[in-house]
Amino acid sequence: MGRKVYAERFGGPEVLRIRTEQPVRPAPGEVSVRAVCAGLNPVDWKIFAGGAIAERFGVRPPFGNGNDFSGVIDAVGEDVSGWAPGDRVYGGARFHAQADQIIIGDLSALNRMPAGLSHAQAAALDIAGRTALAGVGALELGSDDTVLISAAAGGVGLIASQLAGRSGARVLGTASPRNHALLRSLGVEPVDYRGDLHAAVRAAAPEGLTAVLDCQGEETLRLAFALGVPPHRINSVADRDTAERLGAISIGRATLPTSAVTQVGDLLAAGDLHLPITEYGLDDVVEAYHTLKAGHVRGKIVLRLSEEPTG
């Protein structure tokens, strides 16, 4: 028997339950993945909370939870080429990721794991990695830019800050003081978001900002406009509705295919990108989401479903 996380009703993390299910054989064109880790994202709890986002996804309880995963292919259906049992893979499987067995029908959702990339790292990437890639890419940063990235120590913000730095831009990142040393170690200039953030940014960059990537929400967007950043260089990956209302842009992961995340995976595998990971066991999924909802998570949270294969 295998385990799978379900949202039994709409509500807080306490609505999540672990069910047991019979394993199934992949049908023609499908592969079966034995999951090793599954990543958590804010959109997960926004879906199982109900409301507009749940309606957008068209779900009614009970439904499976999560999107990001990593694992090992353990069976392939007929008419599958290019994939075989034993392949280490990662990607996205909305409503099916937090399970011992994941059946993948859309094989474009699979990415091959490079040597040097752990399952915990890989399981953190599909949503956060693509969001960061698209968010930074839309700003077309260069060496003459000074960019502010909000929530810079979170999953999206931390990846985005490092990608922005690789463009040659000067990168400022909002974070609590406990994360300032981490940001400095990655070449990001930390800005304390507590107190007068407008004054803090002015002090850090008196010459002004040329771009802003919002990974937090409305406060960052209003700050960007108050600081005189051109609207087409204010990109929100956190609050599309407010961005559109104010005249900023909102370009995120939906603009990129799943395969794009391999750019981030390859950087992590090579040691050219840093992403702290906090692990929970599958039985602690409710606690993990309470931690995520409370905010101030450094990097990403993943669930460990099984041990990482050694052979």
Sequence and secondary structure as in RCSB ss.txt:
>XXXX:A:sequence
MGRKVYAERFGGPEVLRIRTEQPVRPAPGEVSVRAVCAGLNPVDWKIFAGGAIAERFGVRPPFGNGNDFSGVIDA
VGEDVSGWAPGDRVYGGARFHAQADQIIIGDLSALNRMPAGLSHAQAAALDIAGRTALAGVGALELGSDDTVLIS
AAAGGVGLIASQLAGRSGARVLGTASPRNHALLRSLGVEPVDYRGDLHAAVRAAAPEGLTAVLDCQGEETLRLAF
ALGVPPHRINSVADRDTAERLGAISIGRATLPTSAVTQVGDLLAAGDLHLPITEYGLDDVVEAYHTLKAGHVRGK
IVLRLSEEPTG
>XXXX:A:secstr
 EEEEEE SSSSGGGEEEEEE      TT EEEEEEEEE  HHHHHHHT SHHHHHHT  SSEE   EEEEEEEE
E TT  S  TT EEEEE TTTSSBSEEEES GGGEEE  TT  HHHHTT HHHHHHHHHHHHTTT  TT EEEES
STTBHHHHHHHHHHHHTT EEEEEE GGGHHHHHHTT EEEE SS HHHHHHHH TT  SEEEESS HHHHHHHH
HTT  GGGEEESS HHHHHHHT B   GGGS GGGGHHHHHHHHTTSS   EEEEEGGGHHHHHHHHHH    BE
EEEE S     
